[in-house]
């Protein structure tokens, strides 16, 4: 969006309307937002992310891409890394308590965040986005401060959340520390004195808690904008916890392949939330599908559009060719990573060591599902040993898209 366009200039209304609707689930304080946009008032807008895993995915990018449009209009954008709140664990959308992270784990996961979100937000120039860490102020809170903050809410307000009601019915525990999460997120808004917060619809309760605290402590109505939740490759909410996500830093071929694996009924939603195609163009594609066009052809277009955003047009084209080679012609990739090992290892050790899986549990799951093969032979035993022979190559395949060559 052109940053010089005022909302009331000719041709701007469609852009502003799309800014407030595309992918947007709800806006609390919509009238306030419309007035600020119409007057040209510059706002301080933030989004927060807990570094519970090192990857930013395209589900996060739904809100981030809208933030970029606000940035282009001249508004101040803050990306808040919840390095303190990640140690509490966000209970949102969870049927059980989330595991708490250590400070060392949080620090490690947060290291690459700026590089990843630089694919979307601009960290250079006169209106560069800012990264902040909420440990800077939360670490300074004393017990007396927590008492004063918590006095602004009731236990009933927190227990009204659906997830807590579900746990109570199922006899599952609710830890007291989980109540601190929305309280700390609310305090972030107060400290930064923001005008608006954006996030996924699953964060609505936490963001509204911040709106309440802003009203009580700052006498200010923080605007809250929530976005539709993007489903992942397995049809569930895209989540780092579910390991069903498409990372913004995924290698081009891997990103292309993951997109091609999504369910057909999600294609149009992905176009709307994850690409730069106009709604008019997306409508034409949707009509083609309804008229019998093979969804796979439309999905190829989707994959190319998304890979182009996070890489470039040439890599998107190459990724499409590589995908066609592997999945239609049943060939192996042309650029399989090659590694050397000097001693016998189990298949479990190999695929974990060389990052073909995300964890030991993921490795065991893939083997149990017969999704691991060596030289096209399915591996059924977790303790399968490589008996290395001189001058022999071994090609390991995990799932449909992950390959490794061993000398």
Buried (B, 14 or more C-beta within 10 A) or exposed (E): BEEEBEBEEEEBEEBBEBBBEBBBEEBBBBEBBBEBBEEEEBBBBBBBBBBBBBBBBBBBBBBBBBBBBBBBBBBBBBBBBBBBBBBBBBBBBBEEBBEBBEEEBBBEBBEBBBEBBEBBBEBEEEBEBBBBBBBEBBEEBEEEEBEEBBEBBEEEBBEEBEBBEEBEEEEEEBEEEBBBBBBBBBBBBBBBEBBBBBBBBBBBBBBBBBBBBBEBBEEBBBBBBBBBBBBBBBEEBBBBBEBBBBBBBBBBBBBBBBBBBBBEEBBBBBBBBBBEBEEEBBBEBBEBBEEEEEBEEBBBBBBBBBBBBBBEEEBBBBBBEBBEBBBEEEEBBEEBEEEEBEEEBBBBBBBBBBEBBEEEEBBBEBBEEEBBBBEEEEBEEBEBEBEBEEEEEBBBBBBEBBBBBBE
